[in-house]
Each structure stands twice: as structure tokens, then as C-alpha cells.
Amino acid sequence: MSSIKKIVLAYSGGLDTSVIIPCLKENYPRCEVIAVAGNVGQGGGELEGLEEKALKTGASKLYIEDLSDEYVDEYIIPSMKAGAVYEDYLLGTAPARPVIAQRLAAIA
């Protein structure tokens, strides 16, 4: 029997993270799954309805963390100063991963 009691999951509400919650619950039946979504300034209502979706798929709770200031100050501005580009595009999504990971670790 697994000794894992809690799992903190980076949660976007997309297909992959929505499917993984029931899989985790199935494989770790006594485990609490806590979903965490990072707001790094994305628009288009991406965060709307996330809590309901996370809870319906088996998460015990959802944290929506506002990381936008930290993301801009510690990742976007330094990336722009360094000229971080990929195929003529400024990097945007990739630098968000470390700031989200740091918050997941803090929550865990």
C-alpha cells in the first residue's frame, strides 16, 4: 500500500490534467489530489470554471495563484534582456514553468 497521502498537481484544466486526476485517485485511492493553477497573465477566460472542473474530476481543492507580477519581474524581463528567442519568437510560455513549479513546491 502506498504511503503517499497528498499529491500537488499543476493544473491547467486541459484534457491531460483533467484526465490525470481520476488516474491518480485510482492508483492512489487514499491520496488527496490538490490542483494548482498559475495565473501568469493569460487572458481569454482560461481560469474561468477551473475550480468546478477540478473538483468534478476528483481534486479536493484548487488553488488559483496570481503569479503574474513575479513572472514578469523574475522571468519575462530577464528573458527579454537576454534576448531569449526561439525561431524569431520571444519565449513566453516556457519561462512560466519555473514560477509555477516554485509555487507548487511551496504549497506542497
RAMOTA-V633911 format. One record per residue. N is the residue number from 0. SS is DSSP state (@ for helix, = for strand, . for the rest). PHI is phi in radians with two decimals (999 if undefined). NEAR is the number of other C-alpha atoms within 8 Angstrom. Layout:
N;SS;PHI;NEAR / N;SS;PHI;NEAR
This chain:
0;.;999;2 / 1;.;-1.26;4 / 2;.;-1.65;4 / 3;.;-1.27;7 / 4;.;-1.85;7 / 5;=;-2.47;8 / 6;=;-2.23;10 / 7;=;-1.82;11 / 8;=;-2.01;9 / 9;=;-1.19;11 / 10;.;-2.12;10 / 11;.;-1.87;7 / 12;.;1.55;10 / 13;.;-1.31;7 / 14;@;-1.01;6 / 15;@;-1.09;7 / 16;@;-1.32;11 / 17;@;-1.29;13 / 18;@;-1.37;9 / 19;@;-1.20;8 / 20;@;-1.07;12 / 21;@;-1.08;10 / 22;@;-1.12;8 / 23;@;-1.12;10 / 24;@;-1.11;13 / 25;@;-1.23;7 / 26;@;-1.45;6 / 27;.;-2.30;9 / 28;.;-1.06;7 / 29;.;-1.72;6 / 30;.;-1.70;10 / 31;=;-1.55;10 / 32;=;-1.86;15 / 33;=;-1.89;13 / 34;=;-1.65;14 / 35;=;-2.32;13 / 36;=;-1.97;13 / 37;=;-1.77;9 / 38;=;-1.56;11 / 39;.;-1.94;10 / 40;.;1.71;6 / 41;.;-1.14;6 / 42;.;-1.85;5 / 43;.;1.29;4 / 44;.;1.20;5 / 45;.;-1.04;6 / 46;.;-1.62;7 / 47;.;-1.22;6 / 48;.;1.36;6 / 49;@;-1.12;10 / 50;@;-1.08;9 / 51;@;-1.03;7 / 52;@;-1.12;10 / 53;@;-1.08;14 / 54;@;-1.18;11 / 55;@;-1.13;7 / 56;.;-1.56;10 / 57;.;2.09;10 / 58;.;-1.21;13 / 59;.;-1.39;9 / 60;=;-2.84;10 / 61;=;-2.27;13 / 62;=;-1.76;8 / 63;=;-1.92;8 / 64;=;-1.74;9 / 65;=;-1.43;8 / 66;.;-1.95;12 / 67;@;-1.11;9 / 68;@;-1.13;8 / 69;@;-1.07;9 / 70;@;-1.07;13 / 71;@;-1.15;9 / 72;@;-1.17;9 / 73;@;-1.72;8 / 74;@;-2.23;11 / 75;@;-1.17;11 / 76;@;-1.08;9 / 77;@;-1.06;9 / 78;@;-1.11;11 / 79;@;-1.16;9 / 80;@;-1.09;7 / 81;@;-1.44;6 / 82;.;1.25;7 / 83;.;-1.22;9 / 84;=;-2.31;8 / 85;=;-2.38;7 / 86;.;0.85;4 / 87;.;1.24;5 / 88;=;-1.99;6 / 89;=;-1.14;9 / 90;.;-1.23;10 / 91;.;-2.24;7 / 92;.;-1.27;6 / 93;.;-0.99;6 / 94;.;-1.18;12 / 95;@;-1.28;11 / 96;@;-1.04;8 / 97;@;-1.10;7 / 98;@;-1.19;11 / 99;@;-1.21;12 / 100;@;-1.07;9 / 101;@;-1.06;8 / 102;@;-1.22;9 / 103;@;-1.03;12 / 104;@;-1.09;7 / 105;@;-1.14;6 / 106;@;-1.18;6 / 107;.;-1.07;6
